[in-house]
Amino acid sequence: MVGLCNPALGALWVLALLCASARWTWAGEVLCHFGPLLSPGGLALGAGCWLAKRPRAALACLPPSLLLAWPFLALRLAPPPAAEAGPALEVASANLLWGSAAGERLAPWLGQTGPELLFLCEVDPATRARLPQLAAQGYVDSFVWPPDEQWTAETIGRLLLSKRPLRERRVHWPGPLLEATLDLSGRPLRVFGAHPLRPGRPSFARERNQTLARLAELCAGAPNCLVLGDLNATEASPHFRDLLARGRLADTRAGRGWFASWRAYVPELRWPLLGLRLPLDHVLTGPELTSLRRSTGPDLGSDHLPAAAAIAWRRTGAGRAPPAGLDAPPATAAD
């Protein structure tokens, strides 16, 4: 162990510094998502160096381990959500993994849990064909992208499902970002469904960042907004943190936990990485909203677990939110 302390310590510092470069380097941005999973290894290395009577090496393990874990620690130590006012709305988001069995298991899961509002991504034609079955379960309104005439056997779609009427539907670009409005306790709730590209290549990462930036721009002007989706980013990504800051959004996991949803695997080969999961699926709220609960759903056969939450209007005087904005986007359009 004595001979391994210095090389292992050097590798730990390299990983931490690479994660710190996430805003400027693609490799750092991909690696930073795994920081909370790498940090315990750094602490274990420090303990091993201490037992090997290398106290300086042991102490030198602490800064990079803390750096790797800090985004998760900041999330976990965040203050609790503000008090709610009015009835809660149960919402969920699920990546169905195109071509998997998740679409077949969707209806039984919804029959058990029954969220009133649901965003689905990686929707295949077989799942789209089940919309009448879902309508019979109370999902009376749906917003499907792309439009019906553009679907083929290879289409990877997106879908907003609701037990309440949806209105003022729009598709924003770069994206697509789905937007619709529904009524919550007599006030308009603007809902965005998002699934940007995964950052598996530098060009994909740039496109994802453009989509997140557009989403932040839309949410910044909509304090009554809710964001659902697989955003292909965790709290460790500077681009995800930019989305929260610029969009004035709150992460419903704050003060509660990590709620990892995606099963990590080796790209192309799809080899699972020791059962590791990352929190890529999110429920984010604007400043007029608060969250009551946050959870992950069951394994539907996808490589993602659903993300679920209960949201409500923030109580007057409980936070920084002004009275509910009544501005709504124009009728159905695309930009």
Number of C-alpha atoms within 10 A of each C-alpha: 13 13 9 11 20 15 9 18 20 14 13 23 19 13 20 25 16 19 26 21 17 20 12 11 13 21 16 19 24 22 20 29 24 19 23 21 16 19 22 15 14 27 19 14 23 25 18 19 26 17 13 15 13 17 15 11 22 23 14 17 26 15 15 24 25 18 18 29 22 17 20 20 17 14 19 16 12 15 11 15 21 17 17 19 15 12 12 18 17 20 21 28 28 28 27 26 20 20 16 17 15 22 25 15 16 17 17 13 16 17 12 8 12 18 21 17 22 25 28 25 22 22 24 22 18 14 22 17 11 14 18 11 11 23 15 9 15 16 23 16 18 21 19 17 20 15 9 9 6 8 15 10 8 10 15 17 19 24 20 24 24 22 19 17 14 21 20 15 20 20 19 18 13 17 19 19 23 25 26 25 23 20 13 16 14 7 14 19 26 26 24 25 27 29 24 22 20 17 19 13 13 14 12 15 20 15 18 23 23 17 24 27 19 19 24 21 15 18 26 20 14 25 23 27 27 25 24 27 27 29 23 24 27 23 20 26 22 20 21 19 17 16 23 22 13 16 26 20 26 21 21 25 23 20 16 17 16 18 21 20 26 21 19 18 16 9 9 6 7 10 11 14 11 9 10 14 20 20 23 23 28 30 26 23 27 26 23 26 27 27 27 17 15 22 20 20 17 13 14 22 16 22 19 27 26 28 28 26 22 20 24 21 27 26 17 15 11 14 15 11 18 13 13 18 16 11 11 14 16 11 11 12 11 14 8
